[in-house]
């Protein structure tokens, strides 16, 4: 017998979902509210209605130059994503369509590197970066971000490619398509949604990455994560300014995420349900 | 032309040998069916001919040309897959026209040939649809359309009807046979369904564990199976294989008698049997009986025969149509 879903059930579920969503989103919302308060209001305790002042934003920009950090964030997240795709697409293709008996082991091993605490390799990585002259360089950080997100990118693409039936590629081969034509006319159109959602997710992950971006940069390559942290240490008590900086840092990715939520959800759940 | 010759072709995956080494000649215009149980290597053999798998040894010649190391595209073969393998992002017209596009034909030629193929396959009204909007039978027709437009040397079919329901399978079987009569092109068809093999083939190749058990016309295999495997595989319901004293009486290790080659009587006969299940199909009745001293047998009787569970009947095998097999499982000369 099919389970019946009444209107009442639906209403309750909807309200519950809204409450959970609001709870999750609340810290971000409160940060945004606080950013429109004066410093005095901000330390006065819990208050959901700000006076609506822009002074924190003006000061933050005057003090530290938001746009340089923003530009670095864009370059690092997009650059590292492109690098990751260049490596991950061929890797995922070969694992999905020409697997060997070790393919599963390799995939699991790649994923296992994500379980490793990053701090465990902080010193070796730091020393390598110093010796290669990559500290505080965009290219160095791009490589670092690419490497830490690569397991997820390969896994996502692998799952996605696995959904493309091998017989379709074989049919293209039988139909006289060269490898190049097979990629252009058959593979790419079928894989574009998967590649796009992987790209989006990776941009978000790279944008939010705060461990390596703060530790391997000082000024030149510093992205928005470093921008926020520069407010938190010496001026930690200035909640309004810190909130303004945080809002500025998360706003671009929040807007991007909002517009691409369909692709993101599809990308994250792909392969989970048949 | 479409002569295909396999010489000592073998295939292994790692240390597992799928096809130990096999010779086969397929003449131009023949409809050849590879049949055998799951895992017998029939699909692998087809894929070796297609070039989708590399051979581990031996040579494959198409029209006298050695194509063993050639890419699938260069072999001028067309293949219809079990899953149809249509391009989901392309319309029916684009799917059918894809091989022509790959061959560098101009748009006018492509349109004309796609239109012709669509007419033959009753797809004219569906040309602008995508595969997702078609039924199983229509999808299979698109897959066939994609195969016929490029006028290949031979068609390869890999269990093309196994995803269809029984009624549609019957219709498509006729359509493919009709297509073969029209095109007169070599067709190689893989199936595990011996009914498809019997009804469609000019020549059946029975495979078992990568070896060819027997090659011949459907009636040759039906009338003179070379060994127990072929005897048990070809024919529906299966041939009754009897060992022990009843076989020894005919100087054989095993005797085989088809369900339709036994005379039924309610009074006297060679074997006394008790009826178990009687399947009344209308045209025929299949009796599953337990014969004294012989064992379980399947008997095909007239549809009107009124026997029921628990009845006693007498069976007399038609000796002229009995098959005798030696201890090695090979047929004995009659």
Interface residues (C-beta under 8 A of the other chain):
Chain A: X165 X167 X168 X170 X171 X172 X173 X174 X175 X176 X177 X178 X181 X185 X186 X189 X190
Chain B: X50 X51 X52 X71 X72 X73 X77 X78 X79 X81 X82 X83 X85 X86 X87 X88 X89 X98 X99 X102 X103 X146 X150
